[in-house]
Amino acid sequence: MESAFFKQKIFFQLPFEFAVIDTTGGQPKLQKREYLSEGAYPVIDQSQEPIAGYTDDYQMLYQGSLPVILFGDHTRIFKYVDFPFVLGADGVKVLTSRDYYNTKFIYFYFQSNSIPSRGYSRHFKFLKEITIPFFVPSEQRRIVEILDQADTLRRMRADADAKAECILPALFIKMFGEPSTWTDVNTEPLGSLVNIQSGGTPSKKNPDYWDGDIPWVSPKDMKQDIIFDSIDHISQKAIAETNIKYVEPGAILIVVRGMILAHTIPITLAATRLTINQDMKALYPNCNDIDSTYLHAALKASSRKILSQVGTAGHGTRKFDTDELLKLPILIPSQEQLKKFQIAVTECRASLAGISITKEKLEKLFDVLLYRAFTGELTAKWREAHMRELLAEMEEQAKAFNLRDNADPQQLSLL
């Protein structure tokens, strides 16, 4: 006999703990200072990087079933992991799904939710407040199949964006040559061409400092040539009561400390007024011979040389000395060369803007698909075509949940 409960509802909401198990406790965790730039096992933490580092210590591997979902307790970032990994130590929750849930289904559902930002405080308590829709397993799999296809398009777009970011450095080198070929005759040390500004971090013990809309850029935001916003934001009160200063539009931002310097020198151009953390510097051209656009490209083209000067700070993290950075030779172009470069960059960025529009469309499409997936709209026609099998599966699931016709599902929020 089919359950009337399931006949009336195509899906229902379960409390977080009915769908997800927190398996973080007891797992080995690797300190950030112990990350390697290469190694046998990837380290995954709450940063935006898919893989934050590596280790050769197999005893640090996650001791549990896969796949899992990682949640950044501070960053609110979700990661789906289906391969052996080592857990980063700082603020990561490891979540597994219960038997009647598809793990990637829950991962996509988490992505459809907006967890409120509370600055650098912990956010897992907010995640645990949400309820999770339950569809029968076959429909969960169908939803995952569709969303996986859309997500693949997004990742392909991200790969294309990464390649597009190489265009400007290549254009610069084509016009001005490799930095290794520049001579002392036509270069000046960076320090004579710029003013430099340091960043800082407001106290994370004061939530009022993190309740604002002022972008606070840290290395995790430095993934694009031009930066408009950041993951974290601070308040005007933080500006007024601490040593944090605004960075004005047109400044070149560069990361000078962090494990990312093991392989990359993040350099970007500030497109809006913002602030930066203590692991970064802001550079302002102070002469008429160059402008921000040119200097940004020159530094990007010189990133290999900058990377070669990176050293090791305390606890094994990477850094390079600001004084060494300011000694970096920068080619001084003629005004005619500078003007030609500016025109070429403008044309290049106009072309790249089209790529950005495509990316935005894909993101909007994915958001729409997420919404339709978890309201039941996405698989409505598929559900009609498979209704007989679904009813049988629903009945089996009703037995598993012990939801008979006379049951009182008080703990379920029905839709």
Beta strands, then each sheet from edge to edge (+ up, - down):
strand 1: 12-15
strand 2: 20-22
strand 3: 29-30
strand 4: 41-44
strand 5: 53-55
strand 6: 68-72
strand 7: 78-81
strand 8: 86-88
strand 9: 92-97
strand 10: 131-134
strand 11: 187-189
strand 12: 194-198
strand 13: 214-217
strand 14: 226-227
strand 15: 232-234
strand 16: 252-255
strand 17: 267-270
strand 18: 275-276
strand 19: 280-285
strand 20: 311-312
strand 21: 318-319
strand 22: 329-331
strand 23: 413-414
sheet 1: 10+ 1- 23+
sheet 2: 2+ 9- 6+ 7-
sheet 3: 3+ 8+ 4+ 5-
sheet 4: 11+ 22-
sheet 5: 12+ 19- 16+ 17- 14-
sheet 6: 15+ 13- 18-
sheet 7: 20+ 21-
end
